[in-house]
Amino acid sequence: MRATFNTWYPHCRRSDALAERLGGTSHMIDYLRHKRALQVPLRYALHTLATWRILDRERPDLILVATPPISAAIAVWPYAR
C-alpha cells in the first residue's frame, strides 16, 4: 500500500512520523509564507496545484491530510473520490 501525508505547513514532525510509520512519504507544502490576507487565494491555489502534482506522481492508496486548513482536505477530495 502506498501512503502519502500532505501538510500545508513548512514543517510538522507528527506528519513525518505518521508517514514513516505507515511506510509512506510526507510532503510539506508551503508557499508565500508571509500571511497577508490578499495572498491567501493565491497561496491556496499554489498549495492545491502542488498537492495534485504529488498525488498524480505517487498515485497513493492512502492519503492523509493535516487540517486546518480545511482547504487541504477539499483539495484531495476529487482524487480520493
mmCIF file as gemmi writes it, N, C-alpha and C atoms, coordinates in Angstrom:
data_model
loop_
_atom_site.group_PDB
_atom_site.id
_atom_site.type_symbol
_atom_site.label_atom_id
_atom_site.label_alt_id
_atom_site.label_comp_id
_atom_site.label_asym_id
_atom_site.label_entity_id
_atom_site.label_seq_id
_atom_site.pdbx_PDB_ins_code
_atom_site.Cartn_x
_atom_site.Cartn_y
_atom_site.Cartn_z
_atom_site.occupancy
_atom_site.B_iso_or_equiv
_atom_site.pdbx_formal_charge
_atom_site.auth_seq_id
_atom_site.auth_asym_id
_atom_site.pdbx_PDB_model_num
ATOM 1 N N . MET Axp A 1 ? 0.845 -1.174 0 1 0 ? 1 A 1
ATOM 2 C CA . MET Axp A 1 ? 0 0 0 1 0 ? 1 A 1
ATOM 3 C C . MET Axp A 1 ? 0.892 1.24 0 1 0 ? 1 A 1
ATOM 4 N N . ARG Axp A 2 ? 0.611 2.144 -0.901 1 0 ? 2 A 1
ATOM 5 C CA . ARG Axp A 2 ? 1.346 3.406 -0.973 1 0 ? 2 A 1
ATOM 6 C C . ARG Axp A 2 ? 0.573 4.459 -0.177 1 0 ? 2 A 1
ATOM 7 N N . ALA Axp A 3 ? 1.272 5.146 0.702 1 0 ? 3 A 1
ATOM 8 C CA . ALA Axp A 3 ? 0.647 6.174 1.532 1 0 ? 3 A 1
ATOM 9 C C . ALA Axp A 3 ? 1.381 7.49 1.369 1 0 ? 3 A 1
ATOM 10 N N . THR Axp A 4 ? 0.64 8.571 1.468 1 0 ? 4 A 1
ATOM 11 C CA . THR Axp A 4 ? 1.238 9.901 1.439 1 0 ? 4 A 1
ATOM 12 C C . THR Axp A 4 ? 0.54 10.771 2.485 1 0 ? 4 A 1
ATOM 13 N N . PHE Axp A 5 ? 1.306 11.646 3.093 1 0 ? 5 A 1
ATOM 14 C CA . PHE Axp A 5 ? 0.769 12.576 4.081 1 0 ? 5 A 1
ATOM 15 C C . PHE Axp A 5 ? 1.074 13.976 3.572 1 0 ? 5 A 1
ATOM 16 N N . ASN Axp A 6 ? 0.039 14.747 3.291 1 0 ? 6 A 1
ATOM 17 C CA . ASN Axp A 6 ? 0.199 16.111 2.778 1 0 ? 6 A 1
ATOM 18 C C . ASN Axp A 6 ? -0.124 17.108 3.882 1 0 ? 6 A 1
ATOM 19 N N . THR Axp A 7 ? 0.792 18.025 4.079 1 0 ? 7 A 1
ATOM 20 C CA . THR Axp A 7 ? 0.652 19.039 5.114 1 0 ? 7 A 1
ATOM 21 C C . THR Axp A 7 ? 0.95 20.404 4.5 1 0 ? 7 A 1
ATOM 22 N N . TRP Axp A 8 ? 0.05 21.34 4.688 1 0 ? 8 A 1
ATOM 23 C CA . TRP Axp A 8 ? 0.247 22.687 4.148 1 0 ? 8 A 1
ATOM 24 C C . TRP Axp A 8 ? 0.901 23.588 5.195 1 0 ? 8 A 1
ATOM 25 N N . TYR Axp A 9 ? 2.033 23.138 5.719 1 0 ? 9 A 1
ATOM 26 C CA . TYR Axp A 9 ? 2.831 23.884 6.681 1 0 ? 9 A 1
ATOM 27 C C . TYR Axp A 9 ? 4.295 23.723 6.303 1 0 ? 9 A 1
ATOM 28 N N . PRO Axp A 10 ? 5.175 24.579 6.831 1 0 ? 10 A 1
ATOM 29 C CA . PRO Axp A 10 ? 6.596 24.435 6.496 1 0 ? 10 A 1
ATOM 30 C C . PRO Axp A 10 ? 7.232 23.202 7.138 1 0 ? 10 A 1
ATOM 31 N N . HIS Axp A 11 ? 6.721 22.74 8.277 1 0 ? 11 A 1
ATOM 32 C CA . HIS Axp A 11 ? 7.274 21.552 8.93 1 0 ? 11 A 1
ATOM 33 C C . HIS Axp A 11 ? 6.256 20.995 9.921 1 0 ? 11 A 1
ATOM 34 N N . CYS Axp A 12 ? 6.307 19.683 10.111 1 0 ? 12 A 1
ATOM 35 C CA . CYS Axp A 12 ? 5.417 19.04 11.073 1 0 ? 12 A 1
ATOM 36 C C . CYS Axp A 12 ? 5.984 17.661 11.406 1 0 ? 12 A 1
ATOM 37 N N . ARG Axp A 13 ? 6.512 17.517 12.585 1 0 ? 13 A 1
ATOM 38 C CA . ARG Axp A 13 ? 7.1 16.233 12.988 1 0 ? 13 A 1
ATOM 39 C C . ARG Axp A 13 ? 6.059 15.129 13.068 1 0 ? 13 A 1
ATOM 40 N N . ARG Axp A 14 ? 4.833 15.465 13.46 1 0 ? 14 A 1
ATOM 41 C CA . ARG Axp A 14 ? 3.776 14.461 13.549 1 0 ? 14 A 1
ATOM 42 C C . ARG Axp A 14 ? 3.468 13.867 12.179 1 0 ? 14 A 1
ATOM 43 N N . SER Axp A 15 ? 3.375 14.703 11.163 1 0 ? 15 A 1
ATOM 44 C CA . SER Axp A 15 ? 3.132 14.217 9.802 1 0 ? 15 A 1
ATOM 45 C C . SER Axp A 15 ? 4.267 13.316 9.332 1 0 ? 15 A 1
ATOM 46 N N . ASP Axp A 16 ? 5.489 13.753 9.577 1 0 ? 16 A 1
ATOM 47 C CA . ASP Axp A 16 ? 6.655 12.955 9.189 1 0 ? 16 A 1
ATOM 48 C C . ASP Axp A 16 ? 6.644 11.599 9.893 1 0 ? 16 A 1
ATOM 49 N N . ALA Axp A 17 ? 6.362 11.604 11.195 1 0 ? 17 A 1
ATOM 50 C CA . ALA Axp A 17 ? 6.383 10.365 11.974 1 0 ? 17 A 1
ATOM 51 C C . ALA Axp A 17 ? 5.282 9.405 11.522 1 0 ? 17 A 1
ATOM 52 N N . LEU Axp A 18 ? 4.08 9.916 11.295 1 0 ? 18 A 1
ATOM 53 C CA . LEU Axp A 18 ? 2.981 9.051 10.843 1 0 ? 18 A 1
ATOM 54 C C . LEU Axp A 18 ? 3.262 8.463 9.469 1 0 ? 18 A 1
ATOM 55 N N . ALA Axp A 19 ? 3.749 9.288 8.566 1 0 ? 19 A 1
ATOM 56 C CA . ALA Axp A 19 ? 4.07 8.793 7.222 1 0 ? 19 A 1
ATOM 57 C C . ALA Axp A 19 ? 5.142 7.717 7.29 1 0 ? 19 A 1
ATOM 58 N N . GLU Axp A 20 ? 6.171 7.954 8.1 1 0 ? 20 A 1
ATOM 59 C CA . GLU Axp A 20 ? 7.242 6.969 8.231 1 0 ? 20 A 1
ATOM 60 C C . GLU Axp A 20 ? 6.699 5.664 8.818 1 0 ? 20 A 1
ATOM 61 N N . ARG Axp A 21 ? 5.862 5.779 9.816 1 0 ? 21 A 1
ATOM 62 C CA . ARG Axp A 21 ? 5.29 4.589 10.473 1 0 ? 21 A 1
ATOM 63 C C . ARG Axp A 21 ? 4.449 3.76 9.499 1 0 ? 21 A 1
ATOM 64 N N . LEU Axp A 22 ? 3.788 4.447 8.561 1 0 ? 22 A 1
ATOM 65 C CA . LEU Axp A 22 ? 2.958 3.767 7.567 1 0 ? 22 A 1
ATOM 66 C C . LEU Axp A 22 ? 3.759 3.337 6.337 1 0 ? 22 A 1
ATOM 67 N N . GLY Axp A 23 ? 5.045 3.657 6.334 1 0 ? 23 A 1
ATOM 68 C CA . GLY Axp A 23 ? 5.887 3.307 5.196 1 0 ? 23 A 1
ATOM 69 C C . GLY Axp A 23 ? 5.629 4.176 3.981 1 0 ? 23 A 1
ATOM 70 N N . GLY Axp A 24 ? 5.119 5.379 4.219 1 0 ? 24 A 1
ATOM 71 C CA . GLY Axp A 24 ? 4.8 6.29 3.123 1 0 ? 24 A 1
ATOM 72 C C . GLY Axp A 24 ? 5.704 7.495 3.086 1 0 ? 24 A 1
ATOM 73 N N . THR Axp A 25 ? 5.251 8.513 2.391 1 0 ? 25 A 1
ATOM 74 C CA . THR Axp A 25 ? 6.018 9.746 2.251 1 0 ? 25 A 1
ATOM 75 C C . THR Axp A 25 ? 5.272 10.903 2.896 1 0 ? 25 A 1
ATOM 76 N N . SER Axp A 26 ? 6.021 11.879 3.348 1 0 ? 26 A 1
ATOM 77 C CA . SER Axp A 26 ? 5.462 13.084 3.946 1 0 ? 26 A 1
ATOM 78 C C . SER Axp A 26 ? 5.853 14.27 3.074 1 0 ? 26 A 1
ATOM 79 N N . HIS Axp A 27 ? 4.889 15.113 2.776 1 0 ? 27 A 1
ATOM 80 C CA . HIS Axp A 27 ? 5.137 16.284 1.93 1 0 ? 27 A 1
ATOM 81 C C . HIS Axp A 27 ? 4.701 17.542 2.654 1 0 ? 27 A 1
ATOM 82 N N . MET Axp A 28 ? 5.622 18.464 2.811 1 0 ? 28 A 1
ATOM 83 C CA . MET Axp A 28 ? 5.331 19.771 3.383 1 0 ? 28 A 1
ATOM 84 C C . MET Axp A 28 ? 5.175 20.753 2.229 1 0 ? 28 A 1
ATOM 85 N N . ILE Axp A 29 ? 4.018 21.343 2.136 1 0 ? 29 A 1
ATOM 86 C CA . ILE Axp A 29 ? 3.727 22.267 1.043 1 0 ? 29 A 1
ATOM 87 C C . ILE Axp A 29 ? 3.541 23.638 1.67 1 0 ? 29 A 1
ATOM 88 N N . ASP Axp A 30 ? 4.393 24.577 1.296 1 0 ? 30 A 1
ATOM 89 C CA . ASP Axp A 30 ? 4.344 25.898 1.921 1 0 ? 30 A 1
ATOM 90 C C . ASP Axp A 30 ? 4.853 26.954 0.953 1 0 ? 30 A 1
ATOM 91 N N . TYR Axp A 31 ? 3.939 27.724 0.413 1 0 ? 31 A 1
ATOM 92 C CA . TYR Axp A 31 ? 4.286 28.843 -0.474 1 0 ? 31 A 1
ATOM 93 C C . TYR Axp A 31 ? 3.786 30.134 0.155 1 0 ? 31 A 1
ATOM 94 N N . LEU Axp A 32 ? 4.42 31.227 -0.194 1 0 ? 32 A 1
ATOM 95 C CA . LEU Axp A 32 ? 4.03 32.564 0.27 1 0 ? 32 A 1
ATOM 96 C C . LEU Axp A 32 ? 3.889 32.594 1.793 1 0 ? 32 A 1
ATOM 97 N N . ARG Axp A 33 ? 4.993 32.455 2.468 1 0 ? 33 A 1
ATOM 98 C CA . ARG Axp A 33 ? 4.997 32.33 3.919 1 0 ? 33 A 1
ATOM 99 C C . ARG Axp A 33 ? 4.445 33.555 4.647 1 0 ? 33 A 1
ATOM 100 N N . HIS Axp A 34 ? 4.545 34.747 4.036 1 0 ? 34 A 1
ATOM 101 C CA . HIS Axp A 34 ? 4.008 35.943 4.685 1 0 ? 34 A 1
ATOM 102 C C . HIS Axp A 34 ? 2.495 35.882 4.594 1 0 ? 34 A 1
ATOM 103 N N . LYS Axp A 35 ? 1.851 35.874 5.73 1 0 ? 35 A 1
ATOM 104 C CA . LYS Axp A 35 ? 0.399 35.668 5.76 1 0 ? 35 A 1
ATOM 105 C C . LYS Axp A 35 ? -0.335 36.997 5.619 1 0 ? 35 A 1
ATOM 106 N N . ARG Axp A 36 ? -0.444 37.41 4.388 1 0 ? 36 A 1
ATOM 107 C CA . ARG Axp A 36 ? -1.211 38.613 4.082 1 0 ? 36 A 1
ATOM 108 C C . ARG Axp A 36 ? -2.538 38.182 3.506 1 0 ? 36 A 1
ATOM 109 N N . ALA Axp A 37 ? -3.598 38.818 3.933 1 0 ? 37 A 1
ATOM 110 C CA . ALA Axp A 37 ? -4.952 38.408 3.539 1 0 ? 37 A 1
ATOM 111 C C . ALA Axp A 37 ? -5.128 38.361 2.019 1 0 ? 37 A 1
ATOM 112 N N . LEU Axp A 38 ? -4.533 39.276 1.298 1 0 ? 38 A 1
ATOM 113 C CA . LEU Axp A 38 ? -4.7 39.307 -0.159 1 0 ? 38 A 1
ATOM 114 C C . LEU Axp A 38 ? -3.991 38.145 -0.848 1 0 ? 38 A 1
ATOM 115 N N . GLN Axp A 39 ? -3.018 37.525 -0.178 1 0 ? 39 A 1
ATOM 116 C CA . GLN Axp A 39 ? -2.279 36.418 -0.774 1 0 ? 39 A 1
ATOM 117 C C . GLN Axp A 39 ? -2.935 35.06 -0.54 1 0 ? 39 A 1
ATOM 118 N N . VAL Axp A 40 ? -3.906 34.985 0.339 1 0 ? 40 A 1
ATOM 119 C CA . VAL Axp A 40 ? -4.493 33.689 0.696 1 0 ? 40 A 1
ATOM 120 C C . VAL Axp A 40 ? -5.056 32.941 -0.504 1 0 ? 40 A 1
ATOM 121 N N . PRO Axp A 41 ? -5.843 33.556 -1.38 1 0 ? 41 A 1
ATOM 122 C CA . PRO Axp A 41 ? -6.349 32.795 -2.526 1 0 ? 41 A 1
ATOM 123 C C . PRO Axp A 41 ? -5.23 32.251 -3.421 1 0 ? 41 A 1
ATOM 124 N N . LEU Axp A 42 ? -4.199 33.039 -3.671 1 0 ? 42 A 1
ATOM 125 C CA . LEU Axp A 42 ? -3.075 32.58 -4.479 1 0 ? 42 A 1
ATOM 126 C C . LEU Axp A 42 ? -2.314 31.472 -3.759 1 0 ? 42 A 1
ATOM 127 N N . ARG Axp A 43 ? -2.112 31.659 -2.476 1 0 ? 43 A 1
ATOM 128 C CA . ARG Axp A 43 ? -1.408 30.648 -1.673 1 0 ? 43 A 1
ATOM 129 C C . ARG Axp A 43 ? -2.132 29.308 -1.729 1 0 ? 43 A 1
ATOM 130 N N . TYR Axp A 44 ? -3.445 29.307 -1.512 1 0 ? 44 A 1
ATOM 131 C CA . TYR Axp A 44 ? -4.213 28.062 -1.545 1 0 ? 44 A 1
ATOM 132 C C . TYR Axp A 44 ? -4.246 27.459 -2.936 1 0 ? 44 A 1
ATOM 133 N N . ALA Axp A 45 ? -4.27 28.284 -3.963 1 0 ? 45 A 1
ATOM 134 C CA . ALA Axp A 45 ? -4.226 27.764 -5.337 1 0 ? 45 A 1
ATOM 135 C C . ALA Axp A 45 ? -2.888 27.065 -5.595 1 0 ? 45 A 1
ATOM 136 N N . LEU Axp A 46 ? -1.796 27.68 -5.164 1 0 ? 46 A 1
ATOM 137 C CA . LEU Axp A 46 ? -0.47 27.059 -5.315 1 0 ? 46 A 1
ATOM 138 C C . LEU Axp A 46 ? -0.368 25.757 -4.526 1 0 ? 46 A 1
ATOM 139 N N . HIS Axp A 47 ? -0.892 25.753 -3.324 1 0 ? 47 A 1
ATOM 140 C CA . HIS Axp A 47 ? -0.876 24.54 -2.5 1 0 ? 47 A 1
ATOM 141 C C . HIS Axp A 47 ? -1.702 23.427 -3.141 1 0 ? 47 A 1
ATOM 142 N N . THR Axp A 48 ? -2.859 23.789 -3.693 1 0 ? 48 A 1
ATOM 143 C CA . THR Axp A 48 ? -3.713 22.8 -4.355 1 0 ? 48 A 1
ATOM 144 C C . THR Axp A 48 ? -2.999 22.195 -5.556 1 0 ? 48 A 1
ATOM 145 N N . LEU Axp A 49 ? -2.376 23.025 -6.383 1 0 ? 49 A 1
ATOM 146 C CA . LEU Axp A 49 ? -1.641 22.513 -7.547 1 0 ? 49 A 1
ATOM 147 C C . LEU Axp A 49 ? -0.492 21.601 -7.132 1 0 ? 49 A 1
ATOM 148 N N . ALA Axp A 50 ? 0.23 21.994 -6.099 1 0 ? 50 A 1
ATOM 149 C CA . ALA Axp A 50 ? 1.331 21.163 -5.612 1 0 ? 50 A 1
ATOM 150 C C . ALA Axp A 50 ? 0.81 19.824 -5.088 1 0 ? 50 A 1
ATOM 151 N N . THR Axp A 51 ? -0.314 19.861 -4.394 1 0 ? 51 A 1
ATOM 152 C CA . THR Axp A 51 ? -0.931 18.634 -3.875 1 0 ? 51 A 1
ATOM 153 C C . THR Axp A 51 ? -1.325 17.715 -5.027 1 0 ? 51 A 1
ATOM 154 N N . TRP Axp A 52 ? -1.966 18.266 -6.05 1 0 ? 52 A 1
ATOM 155 C CA . TRP Axp A 52 ? -2.387 17.449 -7.202 1 0 ? 52 A 1
ATOM 156 C C . TRP Axp A 52 ? -1.189 16.836 -7.914 1 0 ? 52 A 1
ATOM 157 N N . ARG Axp A 53 ? -0.094 17.6 -8.035 1 0 ? 53 A 1
ATOM 158 C CA . ARG Axp A 53 ? 1.12 17.054 -8.66 1 0 ? 53 A 1
ATOM 159 C C . ARG Axp A 53 ? 1.66 15.861 -7.868 1 0 ? 53 A 1
ATOM 160 N N . ILE Axp A 54 ? 1.663 15.979 -6.56 1 0 ? 54 A 1
ATOM 161 C CA . ILE Axp A 54 ? 2.136 14.884 -5.708 1 0 ? 54 A 1
ATOM 162 C C . ILE Axp A 54 ? 1.244 13.657 -5.885 1 0 ? 54 A 1
ATOM 163 N N . LEU Axp A 55 ? -0.058 13.857 -5.852 1 0 ? 55 A 1
ATOM 164 C CA . LEU Axp A 55 ? -0.985 12.738 -5.996 1 0 ? 55 A 1
ATOM 165 C C . LEU Axp A 55 ? -0.865 12.085 -7.369 1 0 ? 55 A 1
ATOM 166 N N . ASP Axp A 56 ? -0.699 12.896 -8.39 1 0 ? 56 A 1
ATOM 167 C CA . ASP Axp A 56 ? -0.551 12.36 -9.746 1 0 ? 56 A 1
ATOM 168 C C . ASP Axp A 56 ? 0.748 11.567 -9.884 1 0 ? 56 A 1
ATOM 169 N N . ARG Axp A 57 ? 1.807 12.056 -9.269 1 0 ? 57 A 1
ATOM 170 C CA . ARG Axp A 57 ? 3.106 11.398 -9.351 1 0 ? 57 A 1
ATOM 171 C C . ARG Axp A 57 ? 3.148 10.103 -8.535 1 0 ? 57 A 1
ATOM 172 N N . GLU Axp A 58 ? 2.601 10.138 -7.324 1 0 ? 58 A 1
ATOM 173 C CA . GLU Axp A 58 ? 2.724 8.998 -6.416 1 0 ? 58 A 1
ATOM 174 C C . GLU Axp A 58 ? 1.588 7.982 -6.524 1 0 ? 58 A 1
ATOM 175 N N . ARG Axp A 59 ? 0.416 8.422 -6.947 1 0 ? 59 A 1
ATOM 176 C CA . ARG Axp A 59 ? -0.748 7.529 -7.031 1 0 ? 59 A 1
ATOM 177 C C . ARG Axp A 59 ? -0.944 6.721 -5.74 1 0 ? 59 A 1
ATOM 178 N N . PRO Axp A 60 ? -1.085 7.402 -4.599 1 0 ? 60 A 1
ATOM 179 C CA . PRO Axp A 60 ? -1.172 6.678 -3.323 1 0 ? 60 A 1
ATOM 180 C C . PRO Axp A 60 ? -2.513 5.956 -3.15 1 0 ? 60 A 1
ATOM 181 N N . ASP Axp A 61 ? -2.472 4.892 -2.366 1 0 ? 61 A 1
ATOM 182 C CA . ASP Axp A 61 ? -3.687 4.167 -1.981 1 0 ? 61 A 1
ATOM 183 C C . ASP Axp A 61 ? -4.308 4.789 -0.734 1 0 ? 61 A 1
ATOM 184 N N . LEU Axp A 62 ? -3.474 5.418 0.084 1 0 ? 62 A 1
ATOM 185 C CA . LEU Axp A 62 ? -3.9 6.045 1.325 1 0 ? 62 A 1
ATOM 186 C C . LEU Axp A 62 ? -3.384 7.475 1.347 1 0 ? 62 A 1
ATOM 187 N N . ILE Axp A 63 ? -4.283 8.421 1.601 1 0 ? 63 A 1
ATOM 188 C CA . ILE Axp A 63 ? -3.903 9.836 1.665 1 0 ? 63 A 1
ATOM 189 C C . ILE Axp A 63 ? -4.295 10.371 3.034 1 0 ? 63 A 1
ATOM 190 N N . LEU Axp A 64 ? -3.318 10.922 3.723 1 0 ? 64 A 1
ATOM 191 C CA . LEU Axp A 64 ? -3.568 11.598 4.989 1 0 ? 64 A 1
ATOM 192 C C . LEU Axp A 64 ? -3.343 13.084 4.753 1 0 ? 64 A 1
ATOM 193 N N . VAL Axp A 65 ? -4.2 13.901 5.346 1 0 ? 65 A 1
ATOM 194 C CA . VAL Axp A 65 ? -4.109 15.345 5.153 1 0 ? 65 A 1
ATOM 195 C C . VAL Axp A 65 ? -4.207 16.023 6.507 1 0 ? 65 A 1
ATOM 196 N N . ALA Axp A 66 ? -3.275 16.901 6.79 1 0 ? 66 A 1
ATOM 197 C CA . ALA Axp A 66 ? -3.332 17.68 8.027 1 0 ? 66 A 1
ATOM 198 C C . ALA Axp A 66 ? -4.293 18.845 7.837 1 0 ? 66 A 1
ATOM 199 N N . THR Axp A 67 ? -5.224 18.992 8.76 1 0 ? 67 A 1
ATOM 200 C CA . THR Axp A 67 ? -6.134 20.133 8.758 1 0 ? 67 A 1
ATOM 201 C C . THR Axp A 67 ? -6.121 20.763 10.137 1 0 ? 67 A 1
ATOM 202 N N . PRO Axp A 68 ? -6.291 22.042 10.314 1 0 ? 68 A 1
ATOM 203 C CA . PRO Axp A 68 ? -6.62 23.012 9.3 1 0 ? 68 A 1
ATOM 204 C C . PRO Axp A 68 ? -5.433 23.324 8.385 1 0 ? 68 A 1
ATOM 205 N N . PRO Axp A 69 ? -5.647 23.915 7.268 1 0 ? 69 A 1
ATOM 206 C CA . PRO Axp A 69 ? -6.905 24.439 6.758 1 0 ? 69 A 1
ATOM 207 C C . PRO Axp A 69 ? -7.743 23.342 6.109 1 0 ? 69 A 1
ATOM 208 N N . ILE Axp A 70 ? -9.03 23.483 6.175 1 0 ? 70 A 1
ATOM 209 C CA . ILE Axp A 70 ? -9.944 22.519 5.579 1 0 ? 70 A 1
ATOM 210 C C . ILE Axp A 70 ? -9.751 22.47 4.068 1 0 ? 70 A 1
ATOM 211 N N . SER Axp A 71 ? -9.219 23.537 3.491 1 0 ? 71 A 1
ATOM 212 C CA . SER Axp A 71 ? -8.944 23.58 2.044 1 0 ? 71 A 1
ATOM 213 C C . SER Axp A 71 ? -7.992 22.465 1.626 1 0 ? 71 A 1
ATOM 214 N N . ALA Axp A 72 ? -7.102 22.045 2.505 1 0 ? 72 A 1
ATOM 215 C CA . ALA Axp A 72 ? -6.175 20.96 2.181 1 0 ? 72 A 1
ATOM 216 C C . ALA Axp A 72 ? -6.93 19.658 1.953 1 0 ? 72 A 1
ATOM 217 N N . ALA Axp A 73 ? -7.904 19.385 2.785 1 0 ? 73 A 1
ATOM 218 C CA . ALA Axp A 73 ? -8.718 18.172 2.617 1 0 ? 73 A 1
ATOM 219 C C . ALA Axp A 73 ? -9.619 18.275 1.388 1 0 ? 73 A 1
ATOM 220 N N . ILE Axp A 74 ? -10.163 19.448 1.154 1 0 ? 74 A 1
ATOM 221 C CA . ILE Axp A 74 ? -11.026 19.654 -0.017 1 0 ? 74 A 1
ATOM 222 C C . ILE Axp A 74 ? -10.23 19.463 -1.303 1 0 ? 74 A 1
ATOM 223 N N . ALA Axp A 75 ? -8.967 19.856 -1.304 1 0 ? 75 A 1
ATOM 224 C CA . ALA Axp A 75 ? -8.124 19.705 -2.496 1 0 ? 75 A 1
ATOM 225 C C . ALA Axp A 75 ? -7.886 18.241 -2.836 1 0 ? 75 A 1
ATOM 226 N N . VAL Axp A 76 ? -7.868 17.374 -1.831 1 0 ? 76 A 1
ATOM 227 C CA . VAL Axp A 76 ? -7.61 15.948 -2.038 1 0 ? 76 A 1
ATOM 228 C C . VAL Axp A 76 ? -8.889 15.187 -2.392 1 0 ? 76 A 1
ATOM 229 N N . TRP Axp A 77 ? -10.023 15.7 -2.004 1 0 ? 77 A 1
ATOM 230 C CA . TRP Axp A 77 ? -11.3 15.018 -2.168 1 0 ? 77 A 1
ATOM 231 C C . TRP Axp A 77 ? -11.563 14.508 -3.6 1 0 ? 77 A 1
ATOM 232 N N . PRO Axp A 78 ? -11.373 15.32 -4.65 1 0 ? 78 A 1
ATOM 233 C CA . PRO Axp A 78 ? -11.634 14.799 -6.005 1 0 ? 78 A 1
ATOM 234 C C . PRO Axp A 78 ? -10.748 13.594 -6.353 1 0 ? 78 A 1
ATOM 235 N N . TYR Axp A 79 ? -9.514 13.594 -5.909 1 0 ? 79 A 1
ATOM 236 C CA . TYR Axp A 79 ? -8.626 12.45 -6.184 1 0 ? 79 A 1
ATOM 237 C C . TYR Axp A 79 ? -9.108 11.21 -5.429 1 0 ? 79 A 1
ATOM 238 N N . ALA Axp A 80 ? -9.425 11.395 -4.171 1 0 ? 80 A 1
ATOM 239 C CA . ALA Axp A 80 ? -9.83 10.271 -3.323 1 0 ? 80 A 1
ATOM 240 C C . ALA Axp A 80 ? -11.155 9.675 -3.785 1 0 ? 80 A 1
ATOM 241 N N . ARG Axp A 81 ? -11.971 10.484 -4.333 1 0 ? 81 A 1
ATOM 242 C CA . ARG Axp A 81 ? -13.29 10.03 -4.786 1 0 ? 81 A 1
ATOM 243 C C . ARG Axp A 81 ? -13.142 9.084 -5.945 1 0 ? 81 A 1
